[in-house]
Amino acid sequence: MKHPEEYAKSAEESLQQAKDHSTEETREARLTEAAVWAQLAQAAATVYAADQQRASERP
């Protein structure tokens, strides 16, 4: 799994690409892609936080 920041960066790149494209279809596709990357970033952050919590609880 990638680090959460990598997914967030991909989401930002997709948003920028959506701004740069002139056709509505391409823009919508990039916005959908950005939403998926953002969801992956959130999931990765949740897993990362849980892993950090478990690591701090170990003796």
CHARMM-style PDB file with segment names, atoms N, HN, CA, C and O in Angstrom:
ATOM      1  N   MET     1       0.837  -1.178   0.000  1.00  0.00      PROA
ATOM      2  CA  MET     1       0.000   0.000   0.000  1.00  0.00      PROA
ATOM      3  C   MET     1       0.884   1.243   0.000  1.00  0.00      PROA
ATOM      4  O   MET     1       1.904   1.309   0.685  1.00  0.00      PROA
ATOM      5  N   LYS     2       0.464   2.213  -0.780  1.00  0.00      PROA
ATOM      6  HN  LYS     2      -0.365   2.160  -1.336  1.00  0.00      PROA
ATOM      7  CA  LYS     2       1.197   3.478  -0.822  1.00  0.00      PROA
ATOM      8  C   LYS     2       0.965   4.265   0.461  1.00  0.00      PROA
ATOM      9  O   LYS     2       0.031   3.997   1.216  1.00  0.00      PROA
ATOM     10  N   HSD     3       1.820   5.224   0.684  1.00  0.00      PROA
ATOM     11  HN  HSD     3       2.579   5.442   0.071  1.00  0.00      PROA
ATOM     12  CA  HSD     3       1.655   6.143   1.808  1.00  0.00      PROA
ATOM     13  C   HSD     3       0.484   7.072   1.477  1.00  0.00      PROA
ATOM     14  O   HSD     3       0.292   7.410   0.309  1.00  0.00      PROA
ATOM     15  N   PRO     4      -0.305   7.495   2.474  1.00  0.00      PROA
ATOM     16  CA  PRO     4      -1.477   8.341   2.201  1.00  0.00      PROA
ATOM     17  C   PRO     4      -1.178   9.583   1.360  1.00  0.00      PROA
ATOM     18  O   PRO     4      -1.998   9.985   0.535  1.00  0.00      PROA
ATOM     19  N   GLU     5      -0.019  10.186   1.566  1.00  0.00      PROA
ATOM     20  HN  GLU     5       0.647   9.859   2.237  1.00  0.00      PROA
ATOM     21  CA  GLU     5       0.315  11.396   0.813  1.00  0.00      PROA
ATOM     22  C   GLU     5       0.447  11.124  -0.682  1.00  0.00      PROA
ATOM     23  O   GLU     5       0.177  12.006  -1.498  1.00  0.00      PROA
ATOM     24  N   GLU     6       0.859   9.909  -1.048  1.00  0.00      PROA
ATOM     25  HN  GLU     6       1.078   9.193  -0.385  1.00  0.00      PROA
ATOM     26  CA  GLU     6       0.980   9.576  -2.467  1.00  0.00      PROA
ATOM     27  C   GLU     6      -0.390   9.547  -3.135  1.00  0.00      PROA
ATOM     28  O   GLU     6      -0.548  10.027  -4.257  1.00  0.00      PROA
ATOM     29  N   TYR     7      -1.386   8.982  -2.440  1.00  0.00      PROA
ATOM     30  HN  TYR     7      -1.257   8.592  -1.528  1.00  0.00      PROA
ATOM     31  CA  TYR     7      -2.743   8.973  -2.981  1.00  0.00      PROA
ATOM     32  C   TYR     7      -3.292  10.396  -3.069  1.00  0.00      PROA
ATOM     33  O   TYR     7      -3.941  10.756  -4.051  1.00  0.00      PROA
ATOM     34  N   ALA     8      -3.032  11.190  -2.053  1.00  0.00      PROA
ATOM     35  HN  ALA     8      -2.505  10.897  -1.256  1.00  0.00      PROA
ATOM     36  CA  ALA     8      -3.502  12.578  -2.057  1.00  0.00      PROA
ATOM     37  C   ALA     8      -2.879  13.353  -3.217  1.00  0.00      PROA
ATOM     38  O   ALA     8      -3.549  14.162  -3.859  1.00  0.00      PROA
ATOM     39  N   LYS     9      -1.609  13.107  -3.481  1.00  0.00      PROA
ATOM     40  HN  LYS     9      -1.065  12.449  -2.960  1.00  0.00      PROA
ATOM     41  CA  LYS     9      -0.935  13.777  -4.598  1.00  0.00      PROA
ATOM     42  C   LYS     9      -1.583  13.385  -5.924  1.00  0.00      PROA
ATOM     43  O   LYS     9      -1.776  14.231  -6.797  1.00  0.00      PROA
ATOM     44  N   SER    10      -1.918  12.110  -6.073  1.00  0.00      PROA
ATOM     45  HN  SER    10      -1.762  11.423  -5.364  1.00  0.00      PROA
ATOM     46  CA  SER    10      -2.585  11.662  -7.294  1.00  0.00      PROA
ATOM     47  C   SER    10      -3.945  12.334  -7.443  1.00  0.00      PROA
ATOM     48  O   SER    10      -4.344  12.692  -8.552  1.00  0.00      PROA
ATOM     49  N   ALA    11      -4.656  12.506  -6.336  1.00  0.00      PROA
ATOM     50  HN  ALA    11      -4.332  12.216  -5.436  1.00  0.00      PROA
ATOM     51  CA  ALA    11      -5.949  13.195  -6.382  1.00  0.00      PROA
ATOM     52  C   ALA    11      -5.762  14.636  -6.837  1.00  0.00      PROA
ATOM     53  O   ALA    11      -6.526  15.132  -7.666  1.00  0.00      PROA
ATOM     54  N   GLU    12      -4.752  15.305  -6.300  1.00  0.00      PROA
ATOM     55  HN  GLU    12      -4.132  14.902  -5.628  1.00  0.00      PROA
ATOM     56  CA  GLU    12      -4.481  16.692  -6.695  1.00  0.00      PROA
ATOM     57  C   GLU    12      -4.129  16.782  -8.172  1.00  0.00      PROA
ATOM     58  O   GLU    12      -4.567  17.704  -8.861  1.00  0.00      PROA
ATOM     59  N   GLU    13      -3.343  15.833  -8.659  1.00  0.00      PROA
ATOM     60  HN  GLU    13      -2.987  15.085  -8.099  1.00  0.00      PROA
ATOM     61  CA  GLU    13      -2.967  15.832 -10.075  1.00  0.00      PROA
ATOM     62  C   GLU    13      -4.195  15.641 -10.956  1.00  0.00      PROA
ATOM     63  O   GLU    13      -4.325  16.295 -11.991  1.00  0.00      PROA
ATOM     64  N   SER    14      -5.094  14.751 -10.554  1.00  0.00      PROA
ATOM     65  HN  SER    14      -4.989  14.220  -9.713  1.00  0.00      PROA
ATOM     66  CA  SER    14      -6.313  14.529 -11.328  1.00  0.00      PROA
ATOM     67  C   SER    14      -7.192  15.772 -11.340  1.00  0.00      PROA
ATOM     68  O   SER    14      -7.792  16.103 -12.362  1.00  0.00      PROA
ATOM     69  N   LEU    15      -7.269  16.459 -10.208  1.00  0.00      PROA
ATOM     70  HN  LEU    15      -6.781  16.191  -9.378  1.00  0.00      PROA
ATOM     71  CA  LEU    15      -8.038  17.705 -10.168  1.00  0.00      PROA
ATOM     72  C   LEU    15      -7.444  18.749 -11.103  1.00  0.00      PROA
ATOM     73  O   LEU    15      -8.175  19.451 -11.802  1.00  0.00      PROA
ATOM     74  N   GLN    16      -6.126  18.852 -11.116  1.00  0.00      PROA
ATOM     75  HN  GLN    16      -5.532  18.282 -10.548  1.00  0.00      PROA
ATOM     76  CA  GLN    16      -5.475  19.807 -12.014  1.00  0.00      PROA
ATOM     77  C   GLN    16      -5.742  19.441 -13.471  1.00  0.00      PROA
ATOM     78  O   GLN    16      -5.995  20.316 -14.299  1.00  0.00      PROA
ATOM     79  N   GLN    17      -5.685  18.150 -13.779  1.00  0.00      PROA
ATOM     80  HN  GLN    17      -5.480  17.440 -13.106  1.00  0.00      PROA
ATOM     81  CA  GLN    17      -5.967  17.710 -15.142  1.00  0.00      PROA
ATOM     82  C   GLN    17      -7.410  18.019 -15.518  1.00  0.00      PROA
ATOM     83  O   GLN    17      -7.696  18.362 -16.665  1.00  0.00      PROA
ATOM     84  N   ALA    18      -8.319  17.898 -14.556  1.00  0.00      PROA
ATOM     85  HN  ALA    18      -8.087  17.620 -13.624  1.00  0.00      PROA
ATOM     86  CA  ALA    18      -9.724  18.225 -14.831  1.00  0.00      PROA
ATOM     87  C   ALA    18      -9.862  19.698 -15.193  1.00  0.00      PROA
ATOM     88  O   ALA    18     -10.641  20.047 -16.080  1.00  0.00      PROA
ATOM     89  N   LYS    19      -9.119  20.555 -14.521  1.00  0.00      PROA
ATOM     90  HN  LYS    19      -8.486  20.271 -13.801  1.00  0.00      PROA
ATOM     91  CA  LYS    19      -9.163  21.989 -14.821  1.00  0.00      PROA
ATOM     92  C   LYS    19      -8.594  22.277 -16.203  1.00  0.00      PROA
ATOM     93  O   LYS    19      -9.049  23.189 -16.893  1.00  0.00      PROA
ATOM     94  N   ASP    20      -7.597  21.495 -16.602  1.00  0.00      PROA
ATOM     95  HN  ASP    20      -7.227  20.754 -16.042  1.00  0.00      PROA
ATOM     96  CA  ASP    20      -6.895  21.748 -17.857  1.00  0.00      PROA
ATOM     97  C   ASP    20      -7.631  21.230 -19.093  1.00  0.00      PROA
ATOM     98  O   ASP    20      -7.325  21.662 -20.204  1.00  0.00      PROA
ATOM     99  N   HSD    21      -8.583  20.326 -18.931  1.00  0.00      PROA
ATOM    100  HN  HSD    21      -8.831  19.976 -18.028  1.00  0.00      PROA
ATOM    101  CA  HSD    21      -9.264  19.747 -20.086  1.00  0.00      PROA
ATOM    102  C   HSD    21     -10.514  20.545 -20.429  1.00  0.00      PROA
ATOM    103  O   HSD    21     -11.258  20.996 -19.558  1.00  0.00      PROA
ATOM    104  N   SER    22     -10.714  20.700 -21.724  1.00  0.00      PROA
ATOM    105  HN  SER    22     -10.110  20.333 -22.432  1.00  0.00      PROA
ATOM    106  CA  SER    22     -11.817  21.540 -22.172  1.00  0.00      PROA
ATOM    107  C   SER    22     -13.113  20.760 -22.386  1.00  0.00      PROA
ATOM    108  O   SER    22     -14.195  21.344 -22.317  1.00  0.00      PROA
ATOM    109  N   THR    23     -13.027  19.463 -22.642  1.00  0.00      PROA
ATOM    110  HN  THR    23     -12.149  18.989 -22.698  1.00  0.00      PROA
ATOM    111  CA  THR    23     -14.260  18.722 -22.892  1.00  0.00      PROA
ATOM    112  C   THR    23     -14.889  18.284 -21.575  1.00  0.00      PROA
ATOM    113  O   THR    23     -14.200  17.900 -20.630  1.00  0.00      PROA
ATOM    114  N   GLU    24     -16.190  18.352 -21.542  1.00  0.00      PROA
ATOM    115  HN  GLU    24     -16.750  18.664 -22.309  1.00  0.00      PROA
ATOM    116  CA  GLU    24     -16.933  17.995 -20.325  1.00  0.00      PROA
ATOM    117  C   GLU    24     -16.705  16.528 -19.954  1.00  0.00      PROA
ATOM    118  O   GLU    24     -16.557  16.195 -18.779  1.00  0.00      PROA
ATOM    119  N   GLU    25     -16.680  15.662 -20.956  1.00  0.00      PROA
ATOM    120  HN  GLU    25     -16.801  15.932 -21.911  1.00  0.00      PROA
ATOM    121  CA  GLU    25     -16.495  14.229 -20.694  1.00  0.00      PROA
ATOM    122  C   GLU    25     -15.142  13.954 -20.027  1.00  0.00      PROA
ATOM    123  O   GLU    25     -15.064  13.201 -19.057  1.00  0.00      PROA
ATOM    124  N   THR    26     -14.095  14.562 -20.547  1.00  0.00      PROA
ATOM    125  HN  THR    26     -14.158  15.174 -21.335  1.00  0.00      PROA
ATOM    126  CA  THR    26     -12.761  14.369 -19.975  1.00  0.00      PROA
ATOM    127  C   THR    26     -12.681  14.979 -18.587  1.00  0.00      PROA
ATOM    128  O   THR    26     -12.078  14.402 -17.682  1.00  0.00      PROA
ATOM    129  N   ARG    27     -13.278  16.127 -18.423  1.00  0.00      PROA
ATOM    130  HN  ARG    27     -13.768  16.595 -19.158  1.00  0.00      PROA
ATOM    131  CA  ARG    27     -13.274  16.790 -17.114  1.00  0.00      PROA
ATOM    132  C   ARG    27     -13.980  15.917 -16.072  1.00  0.00      PROA
ATOM    133  O   ARG    27     -13.480  15.748 -14.960  1.00  0.00      PROA
ATOM    134  N   GLU    28     -15.134  15.368 -16.432  1.00  0.00      PROA
ATOM    135  HN  GLU    28     -15.540  15.506 -17.336  1.00  0.00      PROA
ATOM    136  CA  GLU    28     -15.873  14.506 -15.512  1.00  0.00      PROA
ATOM    137  C   GLU    28     -15.079  13.250 -15.173  1.00  0.00      PROA
ATOM    138  O   GLU    28     -15.079  12.800 -14.027  1.00  0.00      PROA
ATOM    139  N   ALA    29     -14.407  12.689 -16.160  1.00  0.00      PROA
ATOM    140  HN  ALA    29     -14.407  13.054 -17.091  1.00  0.00      PROA
ATOM    141  CA  ALA    29     -13.595  11.496 -15.910  1.00  0.00      PROA
ATOM    142  C   ALA    29     -12.468  11.807 -14.929  1.00  0.00      PROA
ATOM    143  O   ALA    29     -12.196  11.015 -14.027  1.00  0.00      PROA
ATOM    144  N   ARG    30     -11.819  12.943 -15.099  1.00  0.00      PROA
ATOM    145  HN  ARG    30     -12.040  13.586 -15.832  1.00  0.00      PROA
ATOM    146  CA  ARG    30     -10.727  13.336 -14.194  1.00  0.00      PROA
ATOM    147  C   ARG    30     -11.249  13.628 -12.790  1.00  0.00      PROA
ATOM    148  O   ARG    30     -10.581  13.312 -11.806  1.00  0.00      PROA
ATOM    149  N   LEU    31     -12.430  14.227 -12.688  1.00  0.00      PROA
ATOM    150  HN  LEU    31     -12.972  14.484 -13.488  1.00  0.00      PROA
ATOM    151  CA  LEU    31     -13.011  14.490 -11.371  1.00  0.00      PROA
ATOM    152  C   LEU    31     -13.368  13.179 -10.667  1.00  0.00      PROA
ATOM    153  O   LEU    31     -13.184  13.045  -9.458  1.00  0.00      PROA
ATOM    154  N   THR    32     -13.876  12.222 -11.430  1.00  0.00      PROA
ATOM    155  HN  THR    32     -14.026  12.331 -12.412  1.00  0.00      PROA
ATOM    156  CA  THR    32     -14.172  10.907 -10.859  1.00  0.00      PROA
ATOM    157  C   THR    32     -12.888  10.243 -10.395  1.00  0.00      PROA
ATOM    158  O   THR    32     -12.834   9.662  -9.311  1.00  0.00      PROA
ATOM    159  N   GLU    33     -11.864  10.332 -11.216  1.00  0.00      PROA
ATOM    160  HN  GLU    33     -11.908  10.803 -12.096  1.00  0.00      PROA
ATOM    161  CA  GLU    33     -10.559   9.774 -10.852  1.00  0.00      PROA
ATOM    162  C   GLU    33     -10.024  10.433  -9.581  1.00  0.00      PROA
ATOM    163  O   GLU    33      -9.489   9.754  -8.704  1.00  0.00      PROA
ATOM    164  N   ALA    34     -10.167  11.736  -9.484  1.00  0.00      PROA
ATOM    165  HN  ALA    34     -10.601  12.287 -10.196  1.00  0.00      PROA
ATOM    166  CA  ALA    34      -9.706  12.455  -8.291  1.00  0.00      PROA
ATOM    167  C   ALA    34     -10.467  11.992  -7.054  1.00  0.00      PROA
ATOM    168  O   ALA    34      -9.884  11.851  -5.979  1.00  0.00      PROA
ATOM    169  N   ALA    35     -11.760  11.758  -7.203  1.00  0.00      PROA
ATOM    170  HN  ALA    35     -12.235  11.873  -8.076  1.00  0.00      PROA
ATOM    171  CA  ALA    35     -12.562  11.291  -6.068  1.00  0.00      PROA
ATOM    172  C   ALA    35     -12.107   9.913  -5.607  1.00  0.00      PROA
ATOM    173  O   ALA    35     -12.044   9.645  -4.407  1.00  0.00      PROA
ATOM    174  N   VAL    36     -11.793   9.050  -6.549  1.00  0.00      PROA
ATOM    175  HN  VAL    36     -11.844   9.268  -7.523  1.00  0.00      PROA
ATOM    176  CA  VAL    36     -11.304   7.713  -6.195  1.00  0.00      PROA
ATOM    177  C   VAL    36      -9.963   7.812  -5.477  1.00  0.00      PROA
ATOM    178  O   VAL    36      -9.755   7.152  -4.458  1.00  0.00      PROA
ATOM    179  N   TRP    37      -9.055   8.627  -5.996  1.00  0.00      PROA
ATOM    180  HN  TRP    37      -9.223   9.163  -6.823  1.00  0.00      PROA
ATOM    181  CA  TRP    37      -7.753   8.808  -5.334  1.00  0.00      PROA
ATOM    182  C   TRP    37      -7.937   9.360  -3.926  1.00  0.00      PROA
ATOM    183  O   TRP    37      -7.240   8.950  -2.998  1.00  0.00      PROA
ATOM    184  N   ALA    38      -8.873  10.285  -3.768  1.00  0.00      PROA
ATOM    185  HN  ALA    38      -9.439  10.618  -4.522  1.00  0.00      PROA
ATOM    186  CA  ALA    38      -9.121  10.860  -2.443  1.00  0.00      PROA
ATOM    187  C   ALA    38      -9.644   9.800  -1.479  1.00  0.00      PROA
ATOM    188  O   ALA    38      -9.263   9.782  -0.309  1.00  0.00      PROA
ATOM    189  N   GLN    39     -10.511   8.923  -1.962  1.00  0.00      PROA
ATOM    190  HN  GLN    39     -10.821   8.938  -2.913  1.00  0.00      PROA
ATOM    191  CA  GLN    39     -11.008   7.835  -1.117  1.00  0.00      PROA
ATOM    192  C   GLN    39      -9.879   6.880  -0.743  1.00  0.00      PROA
ATOM    193  O   GLN    39      -9.803   6.418   0.396  1.00  0.00      PROA
ATOM    194  N   LEU    40      -9.014   6.589  -1.689  1.00  0.00      PROA
ATOM    195  HN  LEU    40      -9.075   6.965  -2.614  1.00  0.00      PROA
ATOM    196  CA  LEU    40      -7.859   5.735  -1.395  1.00  0.00      PROA
ATOM    197  C   LEU    40      -6.941   6.395  -0.375  1.00  0.00      PROA
ATOM    198  O   LEU    40      -6.408   5.724   0.509  1.00  0.00      PROA
ATOM    199  N   ALA    41      -6.756   7.695  -0.493  1.00  0.00      PROA
ATOM    200  HN  ALA    41      -7.188   8.240  -1.211  1.00  0.00      PROA
ATOM    201  CA  ALA    41      -5.923   8.418   0.477  1.00  0.00      PROA
ATOM    202  C   ALA    41      -6.525   8.322   1.868  1.00  0.00      PROA
ATOM    203  O   ALA    41      -5.809   8.118   2.849  1.00  0.00      PROA
ATOM    204  N   GLN    42      -7.831   8.468   1.954  1.00  0.00      PROA
ATOM    205  HN  GLN    42      -8.413   8.633   1.158  1.00  0.00      PROA
ATOM    206  CA  GLN    42      -8.497   8.382   3.253  1.00  0.00      PROA
ATOM    207  C   GLN    42      -8.365   6.976   3.835  1.00  0.00      PROA
ATOM    208  O   GLN    42      -8.086   6.823   5.024  1.00  0.00      PROA
ATOM    209  N   ALA    43      -8.563   5.957   3.014  1.00  0.00      PROA
ATOM    210  HN  ALA    43      -8.790   6.081   2.048  1.00  0.00      PROA
ATOM    211  CA  ALA    43      -8.431   4.581   3.493  1.00  0.00      PROA
ATOM    212  C   ALA    43      -7.000   4.291   3.930  1.00  0.00      PROA
ATOM    213  O   ALA    43      -6.778   3.665   4.967  1.00  0.00      PROA
ATOM    214  N   ALA    44      -6.042   4.740   3.148  1.00  0.00      PROA
ATOM    215  HN  ALA    44      -6.222   5.248   2.305  1.00  0.00      PROA
ATOM    216  CA  ALA    44      -4.634   4.521   3.498  1.00  0.00      PROA
ATOM    217  C   ALA    44      -4.281   5.237   4.795  1.00  0.00      PROA
ATOM    218  O   ALA    44      -3.525   4.712   5.612  1.00  0.00      PROA
ATOM    219  N   ALA    45      -4.823   6.429   4.984  1.00  0.00      PROA
ATOM    220  HN  ALA    45      -5.437   6.856   4.320  1.00  0.00      PROA
ATOM    221  CA  ALA    45      -4.560   7.168   6.222  1.00  0.00      PROA
ATOM    222  C   ALA    45      -5.144   6.437   7.424  1.00  0.00      PROA
ATOM    223  O   ALA    45      -4.539   6.417   8.496  1.00  0.00      PROA
ATOM    224  N   THR    46      -6.311   5.843   7.248  1.00  0.00      PROA
ATOM    225  HN  THR    46      -6.802   5.859   6.377  1.00  0.00      PROA
ATOM    226  CA  THR    46      -6.935   5.078   8.327  1.00  0.00      PROA
ATOM    227  C   THR    46      -6.088   3.870   8.690  1.00  0.00      PROA
ATOM    228  O   THR    46      -5.851   3.603   9.868  1.00  0.00      PROA
ATOM    229  N   VAL    47      -5.632   3.142   7.681  1.00  0.00      PROA
ATOM    230  HN  VAL    47      -5.824   3.359   6.724  1.00  0.00      PROA
ATOM    231  CA  VAL    47      -4.786   1.971   7.918  1.00  0.00      PROA
ATOM    232  C   VAL    47      -3.465   2.396   8.542  1.00  0.00      PROA
ATOM    233  O   VAL    47      -2.985   1.756   9.478  1.00  0.00      PROA
ATOM    234  N   TYR    48      -2.883   3.456   8.037  1.00  0.00      PROA
ATOM    235  HN  TYR    48      -3.273   3.975   7.277  1.00  0.00      PROA
ATOM    236  CA  TYR    48      -1.611   3.955   8.558  1.00  0.00      PROA
ATOM    237  C   TYR    48      -1.748   4.339  10.033  1.00  0.00      PROA
ATOM    238  O   TYR    48      -0.892   4.005  10.851  1.00  0.00      PROA
ATOM    239  N   ALA    49      -2.832   5.042  10.362  1.00  0.00      PROA
ATOM    240  HN  ALA    49      -3.528   5.313   9.697  1.00  0.00      PROA
ATOM    241  CA  ALA    49      -3.056   5.449  11.753  1.00  0.00      PROA
ATOM    242  C   ALA    49      -3.254   4.235  12.654  1.00  0.00      PROA
ATOM    243  O   ALA    49      -2.744   4.202  13.773  1.00  0.00      PROA
ATOM    244  N   ALA    50      -3.990   3.243  12.173  1.00  0.00      PROA
ATOM    245  HN  ALA    50      -4.405   3.269  11.264  1.00  0.00      PROA
ATOM    246  CA  ALA    50      -4.201   2.031  12.966  1.00  0.00      PROA
ATOM    247  C   ALA    50      -2.886   1.294  13.183  1.00  0.00      PROA
ATOM    248  O   ALA    50      -2.620   0.801  14.279  1.00  0.00      PROA
ATOM    249  N   ASP    51      -2.072   1.219  12.148  1.00  0.00      PROA
ATOM    250  HN  ASP    51      -2.288   1.619  11.258  1.00  0.00      PROA
ATOM    251  CA  ASP    51      -0.757   0.576  12.279  1.00  0.00      PROA
ATOM    252  C   ASP    51       0.114   1.317  13.286  1.00  0.00      PROA
ATOM    253  O   ASP    51       0.800   0.688  14.092  1.00  0.00      PROA
ATOM    254  N   GLN    52       0.094   2.632  13.249  1.00  0.00      PROA
ATOM    255  HN  GLN    52      -0.464   3.143  12.595  1.00  0.00      PROA
ATOM    256  CA  GLN    52       0.875   3.432  14.191  1.00  0.00      PROA
ATOM    257  C   GLN    52       0.385   3.216  15.621  1.00  0.00      PROA
ATOM    258  O   GLN    52       1.182   3.126  16.555  1.00  0.00      PROA
ATOM    259  N   GLN    53      -0.927   3.136  15.779  1.00  0.00      PROA
ATOM    260  HN  GLN    53      -1.575   3.209  15.021  1.00  0.00      PROA
ATOM    261  CA  GLN    53      -1.510   2.921  17.104  1.00  0.00      PROA
ATOM    262  C   GLN    53      -1.088   1.559  17.652  1.00  0.00      PROA
ATOM    263  O   GLN    53      -0.693   1.445  18.813  1.00  0.00      PROA
ATOM    264  N   ARG    54      -1.173   0.523  16.806  1.00  0.00      PROA
ATOM    265  HN  ARG    54      -1.493   0.616  15.863  1.00  0.00      PROA
ATOM    266  CA  ARG    54      -0.761  -0.822  17.236  1.00  0.00      PROA
ATOM    267  C   ARG    54       0.710  -0.846  17.603  1.00  0.00      PROA
ATOM    268  O   ARG    54       1.100  -1.467  18.592  1.00  0.00      PROA
ATOM    269  N   ALA    55       1.520  -0.176  16.816  1.00  0.00      PROA
ATOM    270  HN  ALA    55       1.203   0.328  16.012  1.00  0.00      PROA
ATOM    271  CA  ALA    55       2.962  -0.154  17.081  1.00  0.00      PROA
ATOM    272  C   ALA    55       3.266   0.538  18.406  1.00  0.00      PROA
ATOM    273  O   ALA    55       4.176   0.124  19.125  1.00  0.00      PROA
ATOM    274  N   SER    56       2.523   1.576  18.731  1.00  0.00      PROA
ATOM    275  HN  SER    56       1.784   1.912  18.147  1.00  0.00      PROA
ATOM    276  CA  SER    56       2.777   2.292  19.983  1.00  0.00      PROA
ATOM    277  C   SER    56       2.274   1.517  21.200  1.00  0.00      PROA
ATOM    278  O   SER    56       2.716   1.773  22.320  1.00  0.00      PROA
ATOM    279  N   GLU    57       1.363   0.583  20.993  1.00  0.00      PROA
ATOM    280  HN  GLU    57       1.004   0.376  20.083  1.00  0.00      PROA
ATOM    281  CA  GLU    57       0.830  -0.213  22.098  1.00  0.00      PROA
ATOM    282  C   GLU    57       1.695  -1.422  22.417  1.00  0.00      PROA
ATOM    283  O   GLU    57       1.549  -2.028  23.479  1.00  0.00      PROA
ATOM    284  N   ARG    58       2.583  -1.773  21.518  1.00  0.00      PROA
ATOM    285  HN  ARG    58       2.702  -1.281  20.656  1.00  0.00      PROA
ATOM    286  CA  ARG    58       3.461  -2.931  21.746  1.00  0.00      PROA
ATOM    287  C   ARG    58       4.555  -2.571  22.742  1.00  0.00      PROA
ATOM    288  O   ARG    58       5.092  -1.463  22.728  1.00  0.00      PROA
ATOM    289  N   PRO    59       4.874  -3.533  23.610  1.00  0.00      PROA
ATOM    290  CA  PRO    59       5.948  -3.272  24.591  1.00  0.00      PROA
ATOM    291  C   PRO    59       7.320  -3.214  23.970  1.00  0.00      PROA
ATOM    292  OT1 PRO    59       8.307  -3.003  24.674  1.00  0.00      PROA
TER     293      PRO     59
END
